[in-house]
């Protein structure tokens, strides 16, 4: 950045500055921890002379332990796209209105989580169910390490509750799938041949007024070799929807290639898997007791309503710790 010709290529300069942010996000807290350790050592020596300082030492020690734990979790997020913004897609499973309502609950859960982190949330695409809920929807979540944290959420989510749509008040089980993709910045080239693309336009419908219903502002791109599709319908402008659909398609293609390289290609709803019993990564039980439990990490809490209101960090952190433990065993 100190080079004389740094700003000659403004696009490249912006990419360099963007890549600096996650590095600073690690280096700054590391330096602060080093300074805190030195201060704790000095305070410990003073406590030997004045026992009245022990309460201050305990408070500073607890603060430093919390900072060290947060730094450890941030250091785990060392993947090439972990610091990126994220696209999160929710897809209702089989089960009609029950599943569609559950998909909408999940969409709200992730929106609330993002808001609590101070992230911006944009609705890229939404296909509503006629009676209630959504059949599918895609969010764009903008914030540092959004993808790194949200990658723990990819998979099938299972809900058990007394159905609000059942006049006999019976207990129902519903499924919905969540997929998470990083937003690809300009530093990574995703080469898509024009001959491999099929572009479709359609009337957006849904919220947005008469304009969206009367004009074909919605855009869908299909990558013919892989069959991967991405669409955007939330903007009034076809041009903006076109740009967003292409970004989402590139994000999907990048994620697929990334998973292939890691040999961890998961079977999700719009690929080879099922949104059904036996595929879930997390269970949310509202009846006859309350419990949210992650099948992979065994982390659980009875405060399921807080979880559905966006209290997801506990599950994300458990997933990251498990990921780090597996990586350490391999090395």
N, C-alpha and C positions, 0 to 999 in steps of 0.2 A: 504493500500500500504506500510505502514511502518512495517508490520509484517515480521518476519524473514523468514517465509516459503512462502512469497507472490509469488515468481517466481518459486516455485516447480511445479506448474501447469501453464505452459506458456500460454496455450489457455485461461484458466480462467482469468489469469492476464491481457491479452490483452483485454478481454471483460470488465473487471473492468475499465481499462484505457479509453476505448472507452466510457463507461457510464459516466466517469468523465467530458468529453468534454462539453456536453450540460449543465451540472450543472455549470461548470466554465463560460459558456456562459451567464448564468444568474447572478451568484454571482459577477463576476468581474464588469460588468456595474452597478450593484446595489451599490457596494462599491464606484465606481467612482461618481455615482449620489449623494450619501451621502456626499462625500468630496466636490463636486461642490456646494451643498446647503450651506455647512458651509462657503465656500469661497464667495458665493454670499451675505451671511449675513454680513461677515466682510467687503466686498466691499461696501455694502449698508450703513454701519456705516461711512465708510470713505467719501462717497458721501455727507453726511450731513455736513461734514467739508470742502469738496472741490468739488464744483459743476462741475468742469472740468472733473471729473471721471465718470460722468453720461453716456457718450457715451460708455465707456468701460463696465459699468454695463449693458447697454442695449445689447451690443454684447454678453457678457457672459450669460445673461439671455436667449437670443434667442438660443444660442448653447445648453444650458442645457434643454430648452424646447424640442428641437429636439431630444436630447439624451433620455429624459424621454418618448417621444412618441415611439421611437424605442424600448426602454426597455419594454414598455407596450405591444407592438405587439409581442415581443419575449416571454413575460410571458404568452400570450394566448396559445402559442404552447406548451401545457403541456400534450398532449396525449402520450401514451406509445411508439409510433413509430414516433412521429413528428420530432425528430432530425435525423431520418434515411435518407439514400440515397433513391432514388425513381426510380421506373419503370413507364414510361409514354407510353401508347399505343394510337395511332391514327388510327381510322377505318373510311374509306369513307362510306358515306351513299348511298342510291339509287340515280341514276342520271348519271351513267357512268363516262365519262372523266371529266365532270365538278366537280363532287364530289371528284374524285381522285386527281385532281389538287388542290382543296381546302384542302384536307388532307395533301398534301405535303407542302402547305403554312403554315398550323398549325404546322407541324413537324419542319419547319425552325423557326417559331416564338418561340417555346419552346427551341430550340437549342440556339437561340440568347439570350433569357432570361437567360438561364443557364450560357452562356459565360459571360454575363454582371455581374453575381453574382460571377464570379470567379470559377464556378463549372466545373468539367470535364463531358464530354458527350460521351457516347458510343452507337453506333447503334447495338442493339441486333438482330433485325430481320427487314426485309423489303421485302414486296411483291409489286413489281412495276406493274403499269398498262401499257398495251402495247402501247397505244397512248401517254399518258402523265400522270404524277402524280403517286401516290401510292394507292394501295388498302388498305394496312395496314402497320404499322411499329411500332417498340417498341424501346424506348430510355432508357438507364440506366444513371441516372443523379446522380453524386457523389458530395455531398457537405452537410455541416451542415444545418439541417432543410429543406432539399430539399423536403421531403414528406410533412412536415407541411405546407409549402407554396403552393406546387402544388396541394394539396387536393382540393383547391377551383376550380380547372379546370376540375374536373370530370363531364362529362355530354355532351350534344349535343351542337355544335357550328354552327351557321347559318350565311351564307355569301350571300349578295345581291350585284351584280355587273353586268356590261356589259360583256357578255361572250367573252373571246378571241377565243373561239372555234365556235362561231356563226357568219357566214358570213353576217347575217343581223343585227349584232350588237344589239341584243335584250338583255334585262335585265333578268338575271337568278338568281334563288335561289338555293344554295347548302348547304348540311348538312354533318357534320362529327362528330363522337363521340370520346371523349377523356376519357380514364380510367387511374387512377393513383393508384399505389400500393407501399407500403413501402418495402424496401429490408430488409429481415429478417436476423438479426445477430445470432450468435451462442448462445446467451443467451435465445432465445425462441425456444423451441422444437416443430417442426411440424411433428407429427407422421403420416407417410403414409405407409400403409401396401403394401408390394411388389405385393400381389395379386390384389390390387386395381389400379395398374399402367399398362398402355399400352405404350410401347416405340416403336416409329417409326423412321426410318431414310429415308432421301430423298436427292436428288441432290439439292444443294443450288441454283444454277443458279445466275443470276444477276451479280453485280460487283464482282471481285475477280479473274477473269481469268479462264483459261481452267480447272485448278485443281478442282475448285468448281463445274463445270459443269459435270466433269467426275466421281467424287467420291461422295458417299452418306455421305457427311460431316454434312448435316443438321440433327437436332434431334428434335423430337416432343414427349412430354409426355402428356398422357391423363389420368386424374383421373376419373376412370370409375364410381364411385358412384355419383359424382357431374357433370360429363361431362365437367369439366374445363380442358382446354388444354393450353399448353405453348410450344413455340418452339424457337429455335435459329438457325440462318443460316449464321451469319456474319463472323464466324471464319473459317479458313481453316481446323483446327483440329476438328475431330468429338468429341474428348475427351473434348475440351474446350466448344464446343456447347452443349454437354451433361450436363456439369456442369452448364452452364448459363441457360439452359432450366429448370433444376431442381430448381434452385434458383427462377426463375420467377414463376414456378408452386407453390412453397411454398408461395411466396409473394401473389399470387392470392387467394390461399386458406385462408391465414391469413386475408386478407382484407374482404373476404366474411364472415368469422366467426366474425370479428370485427363489421361489419355492422349489422349482425344478433343480436349481443349482444346489440347494441345501438338502435335496431329497426329502422334503417335508411337505409335499404337496397334499394339503388336506382336502378331504371330500366334503365340499360344502353344497348348499342347496342348488345353486345354478350351475354346478359342475356334475360330479358323479354321486354325490351323497344323497341322503334323505333327511328331511326335517321330521324326525320321528324318534320313538323310544330307542334307546341304545346309542344314539349319536350325540346326545346332549353333552355340553361342557359344563353347564350350570343349571341347577334346579332352584326354582323359587316356589315355596309352598306357603299358601295363605290359609289353607284349611286341611286337616283339623288342628294344625299348629302352625306357627310361623317360623320359617327357616329359609335362608339362602345359602346354598352350599355349592362350591366348585368341585366338580368331579375330578379334575386333574391334580389340584393342590391339596384337596381336603379342607381348605379354609372354609369356615362357615360362621354365620351369625344369625341370631334370632331376630335382629332388627331389619326384617325384610322390607318394611315400608320405607325406611331410611335409604336402603339400597336402591329401591325403585325411584327414589327422589334424587338419585345421583351420587350416593355415597359409595363410590366404586373403587377408591384408591386402595382400600385394604385388599381387594381381590387382585388388582393390578400389581401391587407390590409383592404379594405372595407368588404370583406367576413369574415375576422378574427374578425373585430369589431362587425359585426352582430352576429357572432357565440358567442362572449363573452357576448353580450347583452342578447341573448336568454338563455345562461347558468345562468346569474345573475338573470333573471326573474324566472327561475325554482327553484333557491335556495332561 
